[in-house]
Amino acid sequence: MDLGYLMSKSWWLCGILLCLFVDGGYGGPVEDLVHRLPGQPKVDFKQYAGYVNVDEKAGRSLFYYFAEADGDADKKPLTLWLNGGPGCSSIGGGAFTELGPFFPRGDGRGLIRNKKSWNRVSNLLFVESPAGVGWSYSNTTADYTCGDASTAKDMLRFLLGWIHKFPEYKTRDLFLTGESYAGHYIPQLADALLDHNSHSTKFKFNIKGIAIGNPLLKLDVDAAASYQYFWSHGLISDETGSAILDQCNFDDYVLGNSPHNVSMACDDAMEKANREVGNYVNAYDVILDVCYPSIVQQELRLRKWATKISVGVDVCMTYERRFYLNLPEVQYALHANRTKLPYSWSMCSDQLNYSNIDGSINMIPVLKKIIQHKVPIWVFSGDQDSVVPLMGSRTLVRELSDDMNFEITVPYGAWFYKGQVGGWAAEYGNMLTFATVRGAAHMVPYAQPARALKLFHTFVSGQRLPNITHPSIE
């Protein structure tokens, strides 16, 4: 037999085997593999990014970024993270500001390693949802008029499509996480996944837990808590706090009335409160310094390092992130913006006409339904957030616990990380946990990365936060 023929067949066979190794059960789709992001430090884990079509006829597709776990990825769970808004990007928020493996460098042209990334303990999936957010898009203009129900339905379709691309994750433990308006996104998605499981005779999602940070759960309670937070933290006067207490009935925020049916006296009191808080405090983190955008944007254009540090946090990261994600070479590396959208990437979309009444949907009954399916829920709160403060979340968790007749299985008390108080926590019925993260903001992993990682590691490990009774899992 001809030696050249044998050699050509041998190379052909090796090529087939290589393709199978990369694209068939041993890894993700080769066309979505991110070889390296511009200015990225070298890492040992794989990254993927691209699109999953959720409606072929309408031309509607959602963009994702996936970072494998840093070490033993095949043995670690899958965690979905969604940012809120509604209409804000999980790529810009979760992936490149909070818990992903990289942060934008100060000059906006490269990346630095996030040493407290959650991919140390889990594989991480970030999705820009709904269509119209970030690089997710639809060819049907009407799709940009949307709401909670359509968003949950598309995310179910997305996950089914993503699992088809990554079949090795079919049986993997799945955790659903997010923050802010993800207090709507995540419970409603979980409900949709559980409904799918109940009807499917084949593939079922292996949902192991839900964790939502500073989540909008019940608008009347969470809105009132903002002004309670302002007063209790000295941001507004006694007189203004009393006026809001006397004049405002926050039940008026429910059922699409927000804030149109609020009394004139209440409206005046809230406006006065907002003036007293002023424009020089970050409402999402009241102890964090603010970034001056005109300065940082000039420095980015001049290729200078624009990083401004406050309590160990880069307060200008949002501007550096936007600059980086709009670089053509970054979008090319991520396989993003394949339709050449007529607008630049931004953290929160102005393309959407999102339902203005869905925000008043009460999520407590949905959380109750999820727990009845034996899925544990953690609600965690950064204690420096005045937008969705811990007061409202703690009240609503206790309301849910009482409704389910749960016993207190871990009394409210401090939890610890490296010998310091990481926050306070309580557990109800072995299924429902409320935890604060001390010194954290609305975006908990951004402001307190080490404590946030500790909380997440404890959550996915099925453990309790370490206190005097329950020692650390480390």
C-alpha positions in Angstrom: 0.0 0.0 0.0 1.2 3.5 -0.8 3.0 5.1 2.1 1.8 8.6 1.1 -1.8 7.4 1.1 -1.4 5.9 4.6 0.1 9.2 5.8 -2.6 11.3 4.3 -5.3 9.0 5.9 -3.4 9.2 9.2 -3.5 13.0 9.2 -7.1 13.0 8.2 -7.9 10.7 11.1 -5.9 12.9 13.5 -7.8 15.9 12.3 -11.2 14.2 13.0 -10.1 13.1 16.4 -8.9 16.7 17.2 -12.3 18.1 16.1 -14.1 15.5 18.3 -11.9 16.4 21.3 -12.6 20.2 20.9 -16.2 20.0 19.8 -17.8 16.8 20.9 -18.3 16.2 24.6 -14.9 17.2 25.8 -15.4 21.0 25.4 -17.6 23.7 24.0 -18.3 24.6 20.4 -15.1 25.5 18.7 -16.7 28.4 16.8 -17.5 30.1 20.2 -14.1 29.5 21.8 -12.5 32.8 22.9 -8.8 32.2 22.2 -7.7 35.3 24.1 -9.2 38.7 24.9 -7.1 41.8 24.0 -4.8 42.6 26.9 -5.8 39.6 28.8 -3.5 37.9 31.3 -2.7 34.3 30.6 -5.1 31.8 32.3 -5.5 28.0 32.2 -9.3 27.9 31.9 -11.3 28.2 28.7 -13.7 31.0 27.7 -16.5 30.9 25.2 -18.8 33.6 23.8 -21.4 33.9 21.1 -25.1 33.7 20.4 -28.0 31.4 21.0 -31.0 31.9 18.8 -34.2 31.9 20.8 -36.6 32.7 17.8 -35.3 31.9 14.3 -38.4 33.4 12.6 -38.1 36.7 14.4 -34.3 36.7 14.2 -34.0 37.0 18.0 -30.7 36.0 19.6 -29.2 36.3 23.0 -25.5 36.9 23.6 -23.6 35.0 26.3 -20.1 34.8 27.8 -19.0 31.6 29.6 -15.9 31.2 31.7 -15.0 27.7 32.8 -14.0 27.1 36.4 -10.4 27.7 37.2 -9.4 24.1 37.8 -11.4 20.9 37.7 -14.1 22.5 35.5 -15.6 19.1 34.8 -16.3 18.5 38.5 -17.7 21.9 39.4 -21.3 23.2 39.0 -22.7 25.6 36.5 -23.8 29.0 37.7 -26.0 31.4 35.7 -25.7 35.1 36.6 -28.1 37.8 35.5 -28.0 41.5 36.2 -31.1 43.6 36.5 -32.3 46.9 35.3 -34.6 45.8 33.8 -32.4 46.0 30.6 -28.9 46.0 32.0 -26.0 43.8 30.8 -24.8 40.7 32.7 -21.6 40.8 30.6 -20.8 44.4 31.6 -22.0 43.9 35.2 -21.4 40.4 36.5 -18.7 39.3 34.0 -16.5 42.3 33.8 -17.2 44.3 37.0 -18.2 41.9 39.7 -17.6 38.2 39.7 -16.1 37.2 36.4 -12.4 36.3 35.9 -11.3 39.8 34.6 -11.7 43.5 35.3 -10.9 46.3 32.8 -7.5 47.8 33.2 -7.3 51.5 34.2 -6.5 52.6 30.6 -9.5 50.8 29.2 -7.4 48.8 26.7 -6.7 45.6 28.6 -7.7 43.4 31.5 -6.5 42.5 35.0 -7.2 39.3 36.8 -10.0 39.2 39.4 -8.4 37.1 42.1 -11.8 36.7 43.8 -13.7 35.5 40.8 -16.5 33.1 41.4 -15.0 30.8 38.7 -12.7 29.6 41.4 -15.6 27.4 42.6 -18.0 27.2 39.7 -18.3 27.5 35.9 -19.9 30.8 35.1 -22.5 31.7 32.5 -23.5 35.4 31.8 -26.3 36.3 29.4 -27.4 39.7 28.0 -31.2 39.5 28.3 -33.7 40.4 27.0 -33.0 41.1 23.3 -32.0 44.7 23.0 -29.6 44.5 25.9 -25.9 44.8 25.0 -25.2 42.7 22.0 -28.4 40.7 22.1 -30.8 41.6 19.4 -33.9 40.9 17.3 -34.6 41.6 13.7 -38.2 42.2 14.7 -38.7 45.7 16.2 -41.8 44.6 18.1 -39.6 42.3 20.2 -38.1 45.3 22.0 -41.5 45.8 23.7 -41.2 43.1 26.4 -41.7 42.3 30.0 -41.1 39.7 32.7 -43.0 36.9 31.0 -41.4 37.1 27.6 -38.0 37.5 29.3 -38.4 34.3 31.3 -39.6 32.4 28.2 -36.7 33.6 26.1 -34.2 32.6 28.9 -35.7 29.1 29.0 -35.2 28.8 25.2 -31.7 30.2 25.6 -30.7 27.6 28.3 -32.1 24.8 26.2 -30.1 26.0 23.2 -27.0 26.6 25.3 -27.2 23.1 26.7 -27.4 21.8 23.2 -24.1 23.6 22.5 -22.6 22.3 25.7 -24.1 18.9 26.3 -21.6 18.0 29.0 -23.5 20.3 31.3 -26.8 18.5 30.9 -26.5 16.7 34.2 -24.4 19.3 36.0 -25.7 21.0 39.2 -27.2 24.3 38.2 -27.3 27.4 40.4 -29.3 30.5 39.4 -28.0 33.8 40.7 -28.2 37.6 40.1 -28.9 40.9 41.6 -31.3 43.9 41.7 -34.1 43.4 39.1 -32.9 39.8 38.8 -35.1 39.5 41.9 -37.7 39.2 39.1 -35.7 37.6 36.4 -34.3 34.7 38.5 -37.5 33.5 40.4 -39.5 33.7 37.2 -36.8 31.8 35.2 -36.7 29.2 38.0 -40.4 28.8 37.8 -40.2 28.3 34.0 -37.4 25.7 34.4 -39.4 23.8 37.0 -42.4 23.9 34.7 -40.3 22.5 31.9 -39.0 19.8 34.2 -42.5 18.8 35.1 -43.5 18.3 31.5 -40.3 17.0 30.0 -39.9 13.2 29.6 -36.2 13.7 28.6 -33.9 16.5 29.7 -34.5 18.2 33.0 -32.6 21.0 34.6 -30.7 20.0 37.8 -31.5 23.1 39.8 -29.7 23.1 43.1 -30.3 26.6 44.5 -31.1 30.2 43.9 -29.1 33.2 45.3 -30.2 36.8 44.6 -28.5 39.9 45.9 -30.2 43.2 46.9 -33.2 41.9 44.9 -36.4 43.8 44.0 -39.0 41.5 45.4 -42.0 43.6 46.4 -42.0 47.2 45.2 -44.1 48.8 47.9 -41.8 47.3 50.7 -38.5 47.9 48.8 -39.4 51.5 47.9 -40.3 52.5 51.4 -37.1 50.9 52.6 -35.0 53.3 50.5 -36.3 56.3 52.5 -36.0 54.4 55.7 -32.3 53.8 54.8 -31.8 57.5 53.9 -33.0 58.6 57.4 -31.3 55.8 59.4 -27.9 56.6 57.7 -28.1 60.3 58.2 -28.6 61.2 54.5 -31.8 63.1 55.0 -33.2 65.3 57.8 -35.5 64.3 60.6 -38.2 66.6 59.2 -38.0 65.1 55.7 -38.0 61.5 57.1 -41.1 62.3 59.2 -42.8 63.9 56.2 -42.3 60.8 54.1 -43.5 58.6 57.0 -46.6 60.7 57.4 -47.5 61.5 53.8 -46.5 58.5 51.8 -48.5 55.3 51.4 -46.2 53.1 49.4 -49.0 50.7 48.6 -49.7 53.3 45.8 -46.6 52.0 44.1 -48.3 48.7 43.3 -50.3 47.6 40.3 -48.9 50.1 37.8 -49.6 53.2 39.9 -45.9 54.0 40.5 -45.5 56.8 41.1 -48.4 58.5 39.4 -51.0 58.2 42.2 -48.6 59.3 45.0 -50.0 62.3 46.8 -48.6 65.8 46.1 -47.4 66.0 49.7 -45.6 62.7 49.4 -44.1 63.7 46.1 -42.8 66.9 47.6 -41.2 65.0 50.5 -39.5 62.5 48.3 -38.1 65.3 46.1 -36.8 67.1 49.2 -35.2 63.8 50.3 -33.5 63.4 47.0 -32.1 67.0 47.1 -30.8 66.4 50.6 -29.0 63.2 49.5 -27.5 65.2 46.6 -25.6 64.2 43.5 -22.3 63.5 45.2 -23.2 60.2 46.8 -23.5 56.9 44.9 -27.0 55.7 46.0 -25.9 52.1 45.1 -23.0 52.4 47.6 -23.3 55.3 50.0 -19.8 55.0 51.4 -18.1 54.9 48.0 -16.6 57.9 46.4 -18.0 59.0 43.0 -16.1 59.1 39.7 -16.0 62.3 37.6 -16.7 61.1 34.1 -15.4 64.1 32.2 -12.0 63.5 33.7 -11.8 59.8 33.3 -13.1 59.9 29.7 -10.4 62.4 28.8 -7.7 60.2 30.3 -9.0 57.1 28.5 -8.8 58.9 25.2 -5.2 60.0 26.1 -4.3 56.4 26.9 -3.6 57.2 30.5 -4.4 55.1 33.6 -7.6 56.6 34.9 -8.1 54.3 37.9 -9.5 56.1 41.0 -9.5 54.1 44.2 -11.9 54.3 47.0 -11.8 51.8 49.9 -9.9 49.4 47.6 -12.4 49.8 44.7 -11.9 51.3 41.3 -14.8 53.8 41.2 -14.3 54.6 37.5 -14.5 50.9 36.4 -17.9 51.5 34.7 -16.3 54.0 32.2 -13.2 51.8 31.6 -15.5 48.8 31.0 -17.6 50.7 28.4 -14.4 51.8 26.6 -13.0 48.3 26.6 -16.1 46.5 25.4 -16.6 49.0 22.5 -13.1 48.3 21.1 -13.6 46.5 17.7 -10.8 44.0 18.5 -12.6 43.1 21.8 -15.9 42.5 20.0 -14.2 40.4 17.4 -12.5 38.3 20.0 -15.9 37.7 21.8 -17.7 36.9 18.5 -20.0 39.8 19.5 -22.0 42.4 17.5 -22.4 40.1 14.6 -25.2 42.2 13.1 -23.2 45.5 13.4 -25.8 47.2 15.6 -26.4 50.9 14.9 -25.5 51.8 18.5 -22.6 51.2 20.8 -22.5 48.7 23.6 -23.8 50.2 26.9 -24.4 48.8 30.3 -28.1 49.5 30.3 -30.2 49.6 27.2 -32.2 52.5 25.8 -33.6 50.2 23.1 -36.2 48.5 25.2 -39.8 49.4 25.9 -40.0 47.3 29.1 -43.3 46.9 30.9 -43.7 49.6 33.5 -46.1 47.6 35.6 -44.1 44.3 35.9 -41.9 45.9 38.5 -44.8 45.8 40.9 -45.3 42.1 40.6 -45.0 40.5 44.0 -42.2 37.8 43.9 -42.9 36.3 47.3 -45.5 33.8 46.0 -43.0 32.7 43.2 -40.3 32.2 45.8 -42.7 30.1 47.9 -43.5 27.9 44.9 -39.8 27.4 44.2 -39.1 26.3 47.8 -42.1 23.9 47.6 -40.1 22.2 44.9 -37.3 21.7 47.5 -35.0 24.3 45.9 -33.2 26.4 48.6 -33.1 30.2 48.3 -30.5 32.6 49.6 -31.3 36.4 49.7 -28.2 38.4 50.4 -27.8 42.2 50.8 -24.9 44.6 50.7 -25.5 46.8 53.7 -24.4 50.0 52.0 -27.1 50.0 49.3 -29.9 52.5 49.5 -31.6 51.5 46.2 -32.8 48.1 47.4 -31.8 48.1 51.0 -31.5 45.2 53.4 -34.5 46.5 55.5 -36.9 45.6 52.8 -35.3 42.3 51.8 -35.1 41.1 55.5 -38.8 42.0 56.0 -39.9 40.1 52.9 -37.8 37.0 53.7 -39.3 36.9 57.2 -42.8 37.4 55.6 -42.1 34.4 53.4 -40.8 32.3 56.3 -43.9 33.0 58.4 -46.2 32.2 55.4 -44.5 28.8 55.1 -44.5 28.2 58.9 -40.8 27.8 58.9 -38.9 27.4 62.2 -35.7 29.4 62.7 -33.0 26.9 62.0 -30.1 29.3 62.4 -30.8 32.4 64.6 -29.9 35.8 63.3 -26.2 36.5 64.1 -22.8 37.4 62.7 -21.0 35.3 60.2 -17.2 35.5 59.8 -14.5 35.6 57.2 -10.8 35.5 58.1 -11.6 36.4 61.7 -13.7 39.4 60.9 -17.5 39.8 60.7 -18.5 39.2 57.1 -22.1 40.2 57.8 -25.2 38.8 59.6 -27.4 35.9 58.6 -30.4 33.8 59.6 -31.8 30.6 58.2 -35.4 29.4 58.1 -36.7 25.9 57.7 -33.3 24.7 56.3 -34.4 26.1 53.0 -34.4 29.9 53.2 -31.4 32.1 54.1 -31.1 35.8 54.5 -27.5 37.2 54.8 -26.0 40.7 54.8 -22.5 41.4 53.5 -20.8 44.0 55.7 -19.4 46.9 53.7 -20.9 45.8 50.4 -22.9 47.7 47.9 -25.8 47.0 45.6 -23.3 45.1 43.6 -22.0 42.9 46.4 -19.0 41.2 44.6 -17.8 44.6 43.3 -17.5 46.3 46.7 -16.6 43.2 48.8 -15.1 40.6 46.5 -13.6 38.4 49.2 -16.6 38.3 51.4 -18.9 37.8 48.4 -16.8 34.8 47.2 -17.0 33.3 50.7 -20.7 33.6 50.7 -21.0 32.1 47.2 -18.6 29.2 48.0 -20.7 28.4 51.1 -23.9 28.6 49.1 -22.8 26.2 46.2 -21.2 23.9 48.8 -24.6 23.4 50.5 -23.1 24.7 53.8 -24.0 27.4 56.3 -22.1 30.6 56.7 -19.5 30.1 59.4 -20.3 31.4 62.8 -19.3 30.4 66.3 -21.7 27.4 66.1 -20.9 26.5 62.4 -17.1 26.8 61.6 -15.8 27.7 58.2 -15.8 25.2 55.3 -12.2 26.3 54.5 
